[in-house]
Amino acid sequence: MTGSRRIRLIAAGPLAGLALLGAALGPAAAEASAPVARTAAEAAPAASVRDSRAAQPVVRTDVLSASAALEIAEAAMQEAARQKQRVTVVIVDRSGATRLVVKGDGAGPQTEESARRKAFTAVSFGRATSELAKGLNGGGPTIADIPGTLFLGGGVPVASGGAPVAGIGVGGAPSGDIDEAIARAGLKAVADRLR
């Protein structure tokens, strides 16, 4: 019975799972004004890895709220319009799963994948993709060889408590600097409320 229920929940998709989790956690997790929500019980510090696994099988994880993701995307698209750019904005969660995609009018077909990979890269490494690109060299394997990453300007992490909880990626402007300025305008919309 548990196995079949798990399959149905997975088949319902990640957003349905977040909705179920939010309902289970109650109104505190669903606060619209909080850009970061809690998803599970916090693990207590442990003396060893083995002890912590036995004592606490669930860890608390911060996630960007859906309302904050919408606010970021709206601010980014407003900045894109101000700069007369046709872009796509993608927001991913800490695990790299897509939370939101907004494809602007006239944005090219490649912009969604570009934005997704920039967001994934930013949240994976906790740094802007433009900063990461500066550290790459041409000799031998580098972090740029990791599948799904893209080291072009336009990806910025969203951090809470010093740790990345989401990534914002923008693709479609003629340069990564413009994409990154648009992504940073989105981040600025919620930055003062991140903990």
VOPAGU-2260 file (C-alpha; in pm, 1 decimal, decimal comma):
REM VOPAGU-2260
SITE   aa  ch    i         X         Y         Z
SITE  MET   A    0       0,0       0,0       0,0
SITE  THR   A    1     275,8     246,5      90,7
SITE  GLY   A    2     463,5     169,0    -230,5
SITE  SER   A    3     164,3     239,8    -452,6
SITE  ARG   A    4      90,8     563,4    -267,0
SITE  ARG   A    5     450,0     677,4    -312,6
SITE  ILE   A    6     425,4     612,5    -686,4
SITE  ARG   A    7     109,6     822,6    -709,5
SITE  LEU   A    8     274,1    1112,6    -525,4
SITE  ILE   A    9     580,6    1102,3    -749,1
SITE  ALA   A   10     361,7    1084,1   -1058,5
SITE  ALA   A   11     169,9    1389,8    -937,1
SITE  GLY   A   12     487,9    1595,1    -975,1
SITE  PRO   A   13     710,8    1809,9    -756,4
SITE  LEU   A   14     469,4    2100,7    -725,9
SITE  ALA   A   15     194,2    1869,6    -602,8
SITE  GLY   A   16     442,2    1726,4    -353,0
SITE  LEU   A   17     525,5    2077,1    -232,2
SITE  ALA   A   18     154,7    2152,1    -194,9
SITE  LEU   A   19     105,1    1833,3       8,9
SITE  LEU   A   20     409,3    1914,4     220,0
SITE  GLY   A   21     285,7    2269,0     276,5
SITE  ALA   A   22     -51,6    2138,1     388,6
SITE  ALA   A   23     116,1    1896,4     629,0
SITE  LEU   A   24     334,5    2169,6     779,6
SITE  GLY   A   25      45,6    2407,9     832,5
SITE  PRO   A   26       7,4    2780,7     779,2
SITE  ALA   A   27     356,1    2876,8     899,3
SITE  ALA   A   28     517,2    2709,4     597,3
SITE  ALA   A   29     271,0    2866,7     358,2
SITE  GLU   A   30     323,5    3230,9     458,6
SITE  ALA   A   31     310,5    3437,7     143,2
SITE  SER   A   32     536,9    3708,4     282,9
SITE  ALA   A   33     824,4    3472,9     366,6
SITE  PRO   A   34    1052,9    3415,8      66,3
SITE  VAL   A   35    1202,2    3102,4     225,4
SITE  ALA   A   36     991,5    2823,1     373,6
SITE  ARG   A   37    1090,7    2528,3     592,5
SITE  THR   A   38    1016,1    2177,3     466,5
SITE  ALA   A   39    1095,8    1928,1     747,4
SITE  ALA   A   40    1220,0    1886,5    1105,0
SITE  GLU   A   41    1568,8    2021,7    1175,7
SITE  ALA   A   42    1840,8    1769,4    1253,2
SITE  ALA   A   43    2019,9    1810,1    1584,5
SITE  PRO   A   44    2400,4    1836,2    1582,9
SITE  ALA   A   45    2555,6    1494,6    1625,0
SITE  ALA   A   46    2892,7    1365,9    1741,4
SITE  SER   A   47    2934,1    1141,7    1437,1
SITE  VAL   A   48    2772,8    1071,2    1103,5
SITE  ARG   A   49    2657,9     729,6    1222,4
SITE  ASP   A   50    2493,2     878,6    1534,3
SITE  SER   A   51    2316,3    1150,0    1336,5
SITE  ARG   A   52    2173,5     896,4    1090,1
SITE  ALA   A   53    2036,2     680,5    1369,7
SITE  ALA   A   54    1899,3     970,5    1574,0
SITE  GLN   A   55    1742,4    1191,5    1307,1
SITE  PRO   A   56    1640,3    1054,8     965,3
SITE  VAL   A   57    1486,1    1382,6     844,3
SITE  VAL   A   58    1667,4    1711,2     791,3
SITE  ARG   A   59    1525,2    2060,9     757,6
SITE  THR   A   60    1567,3    2221,2     418,3
SITE  ASP   A   61    1491,6    2577,3     318,3
SITE  VAL   A   62    1313,5    2633,6     -11,5
SITE  LEU   A   63    1223,3    2947,9    -197,9
SITE  SER   A   64     849,7    3004,8    -168,0
SITE  ALA   A   65     635,4    3002,5    -481,1
SITE  SER   A   66     531,0    3362,8    -419,7
SITE  ALA   A   67     895,9    3472,5    -392,8
SITE  ALA   A   68     979,3    3287,8    -716,0
SITE  LEU   A   69     694,7    3471,1    -891,1
SITE  GLU   A   70     811,5    3802,6    -747,4
SITE  ILE   A   71    1167,1    3740,0    -868,4
SITE  ALA   A   72    1049,3    3645,6   -1216,2
SITE  GLU   A   73     822,0    3948,7   -1242,4
SITE  ALA   A   74    1099,4    4188,5   -1137,9
SITE  ALA   A   75    1343,5    4022,2   -1379,7
SITE  MET   A   76    1097,1    4045,6   -1669,1
SITE  GLN   A   77    1031,6    4412,8   -1587,8
SITE  GLU   A   78    1406,8    4477,9   -1603,9
SITE  ALA   A   79    1427,7    4286,5   -1932,4
SITE  ALA   A   80    1149,2    4502,3   -2076,5
SITE  ARG   A   81    1322,3    4816,4   -1951,0
SITE  GLN   A   82    1639,5    4704,5   -2130,8
SITE  LYS   A   83    1437,3    4594,6   -2437,3
SITE  GLN   A   84    1557,6    4234,0   -2408,2
SITE  ARG   A   85    1364,3    3919,3   -2502,0
SITE  VAL   A   86    1465,3    3664,1   -2242,0
SITE  THR   A   87    1356,8    3360,4   -2048,3
SITE  VAL   A   88    1382,2    3347,5   -1668,5
SITE  VAL   A   89    1418,0    3011,4   -1493,0
SITE  ILE   A   90    1424,6    2951,7   -1118,4
SITE  VAL   A   91    1545,9    2620,2    -977,3
SITE  ASP   A   92    1542,2    2492,0    -619,9
SITE  ARG   A   93    1844,3    2375,4    -418,9
SITE  SER   A   94    1838,8    2032,8    -583,3
SITE  GLY   A   95    1833,0    2186,4    -931,6
SITE  ALA   A   96    1467,8    2102,2   -1001,0
SITE  THR   A   97    1283,7    2366,4   -1202,9
SITE  ARG   A   98    1039,4    2571,5    -996,0
SITE  LEU   A   99     942,2    2837,0   -1249,8
SITE  VAL   A  100     991,7    2921,6   -1617,8
SITE  VAL   A  101     881,3    3251,7   -1770,3
SITE  LYS   A  102     954,1    3282,3   -2139,9
SITE  GLY   A  103     918,1    3639,4   -2256,6
SITE  ASP   A  104     750,6    3736,3   -2582,3
SITE  GLY   A  105     994,2    3690,0   -2867,8
SITE  ALA   A  106    1253,4    3494,2   -2665,0
SITE  GLY   A  107    1437,7    3242,3   -2879,5
SITE  PRO   A  108    1399,5    2864,8   -2845,5
SITE  GLN   A  109    1747,3    2824,4   -2692,0
SITE  THR   A  110    1681,4    3070,7   -2408,9
SITE  GLU   A  111    1494,5    2827,9   -2182,2
SITE  GLU   A  112    1771,6    2567,5   -2176,0
SITE  SER   A  113    2037,7    2836,4   -2138,7
SITE  ALA   A  114    1854,7    2997,9   -1845,9
SITE  ARG   A  115    1789,0    2660,1   -1679,3
SITE  ARG   A  116    2154,6    2559,4   -1698,1
SITE  LYS   A  117    2271,0    2898,0   -1564,9
SITE  ALA   A  118    2029,3    2872,0   -1269,8
SITE  PHE   A  119    2144,2    2514,4   -1201,8
SITE  THR   A  120    2510,0    2619,2   -1210,9
SITE  ALA   A  121    2453,6    2917,4    -978,4
SITE  VAL   A  122    2269,8    2715,1    -712,9
SITE  SER   A  123    2510,3    2421,0    -743,1
SITE  PHE   A  124    2818,3    2630,4    -670,4
SITE  GLY   A  125    2658,3    2913,4    -470,4
SITE  ARG   A  126    2814,2    3179,7    -692,7
SITE  ALA   A  127    2720,2    3383,5    -996,1
SITE  THR   A  128    2802,5    3209,7   -1322,2
SITE  SER   A  129    3005,6    3509,4   -1438,3
SITE  GLU   A  130    3234,2    3467,6   -1133,9
SITE  LEU   A  131    3268,8    3095,2   -1195,6
SITE  ALA   A  132    3355,5    3149,1   -1561,9
SITE  LYS   A  133    3655,3    3362,3   -1462,9
SITE  GLY   A  134    3807,1    3066,9   -1277,6
SITE  LEU   A  135    3800,5    2828,8   -1573,0
SITE  ASN   A  136    4118,3    2749,4   -1759,3
SITE  GLY   A  137    4166,7    2567,6   -2087,4
SITE  GLY   A  138    4391,6    2285,8   -1964,1
SITE  GLY   A  139    4231,4    1954,5   -1870,8
SITE  PRO   A  140    3897,1    1872,6   -1712,3
SITE  THR   A  141    3723,3    2146,7   -1513,9
SITE  ILE   A  142    3394,7    2201,9   -1335,3
SITE  ALA   A  143    3259,1    2311,6   -1675,0
SITE  ASP   A  144    3260,2    1942,8   -1771,8
SITE  ILE   A  145    2984,0    1866,3   -1520,8
SITE  PRO   A  146    2665,0    1783,5   -1713,9
SITE  GLY   A  147    2390,6    2046,4   -1698,2
SITE  THR   A  148    2618,0    2338,4   -1612,8
SITE  LEU   A  149    2670,2    2653,9   -1815,9
SITE  PHE   A  150    2943,7    2902,6   -1729,4
SITE  LEU   A  151    2810,6    3212,4   -1902,9
SITE  GLY   A  152    2691,7    3523,2   -1720,9
SITE  GLY   A  153    2324,4    3523,9   -1629,4
SITE  GLY   A  154    2296,7    3286,7   -1332,6
SITE  VAL   A  155    2284,4    3406,0    -971,7
SITE  PRO   A  156    2221,9    3210,7    -651,5
SITE  VAL   A  157    1951,7    3293,9    -399,8
SITE  ALA   A  158    2096,9    3244,5     -50,5
SITE  SER   A  159    1935,6    3218,7     289,9
SITE  GLY   A  160    2142,6    3188,8     605,7
SITE  GLY   A  161    2458,7    3186,6     396,1
SITE  ALA   A  162    2357,5    2882,5     190,2
SITE  PRO   A  163    2205,3    2871,3    -158,4
SITE  VAL   A  164    1835,7    2777,1    -164,0
SITE  ALA   A  165    1761,2    2852,1    -530,3
SITE  GLY   A  166    1914,8    2971,5    -853,3
SITE  ILE   A  167    1795,8    3234,0   -1099,2
SITE  GLY   A  168    1895,6    3196,3   -1462,3
SITE  VAL   A  169    1834,5    3438,0   -1747,4
SITE  GLY   A  170    1904,4    3362,5   -2111,3
SITE  GLY   A  171    1846,8    3552,4   -2432,3
SITE  ALA   A  172    2023,7    3887,5   -2411,1
SITE  PRO   A  173    2318,3    3944,3   -2647,4
SITE  SER   A  174    2565,3    3923,4   -2354,9
SITE  GLY   A  175    2590,3    3744,3   -2023,3
SITE  ASP   A  176    2641,4    4078,4   -1848,3
SITE  ILE   A  177    2293,0    4189,4   -1951,9
SITE  ASP   A  178    2142,7    3851,6   -1855,8
SITE  GLU   A  179    2308,5    3878,7   -1514,4
SITE  ALA   A  180    2184,9    4234,9   -1459,0
SITE  ILE   A  181    1832,0    4110,0   -1527,3
SITE  ALA   A  182    1876,2    3815,0   -1288,5
SITE  ARG   A  183    2013,1    4046,1   -1017,7
SITE  ALA   A  184    1712,4    4277,4   -1060,3
SITE  GLY   A  185    1494,3    3974,5    -986,3
SITE  LEU   A  186    1698,5    3882,6    -679,4
SITE  LYS   A  187    1681,3    4240,0    -552,4
SITE  ALA   A  188    1301,2    4209,4    -531,6
SITE  VAL   A  189    1329,5    3966,3    -237,6
SITE  ALA   A  190    1685,9    4017,0    -109,2
SITE  ASP   A  191    1589,3    4227,1     193,7
SITE  ARG   A  192    1354,7    3949,5     318,9
SITE  LEU   A  193    1590,6    3654,5     289,0
SITE  ARG   A  194    1714,9    3522,4     623,1
